[in-house]
C-alpha cells in the first residue's frame, strides 16, 4: 500500500513538472511570435543584392506575394541542380496557382558573386 502512495506521489510530481515545462514553452513561443514581424521573422531583414543586369535588388521584391529564394553554390554538382529541378516540379504541379509565387535563384560562392564576374 505504501508503494502505491509513493508511486502516485511521483506521478503527480511528474504531471506538475510536465505542466510547468509545457506552460513555459508556450509562453516563450508566444513571446517570440509577438515580436516577430514581416521584416524580422524567418527570412526577414534587409537585403542588398544586384541582379544579372547589375541593378540593385532589395527586400521589397518579396512584398505582397509568397516567394522562394534559393541560394545555390556556383560549383554545386549534385544538390543545387536537384533542388532547382524539384522547384520546377512544384511549379508545374501547381499549374496556374503557381503564378502567385515568385522564385528567385541566386548563385553564391565563398568569395562572393557579382554579375560581371
Secondary structure, DSSP 8 states (H G I E B T S, - for coil): -HHHHHHHHHHHHHHHHHHHHHHHHHHHHHHHHHH--TTTSTT-S--EEE-TTS-EEEGGGGTTS-EEEEEEETT-SSHHHHHHHHHHHHHHHHGGGGGG-EEEEEEE-TT---TT-
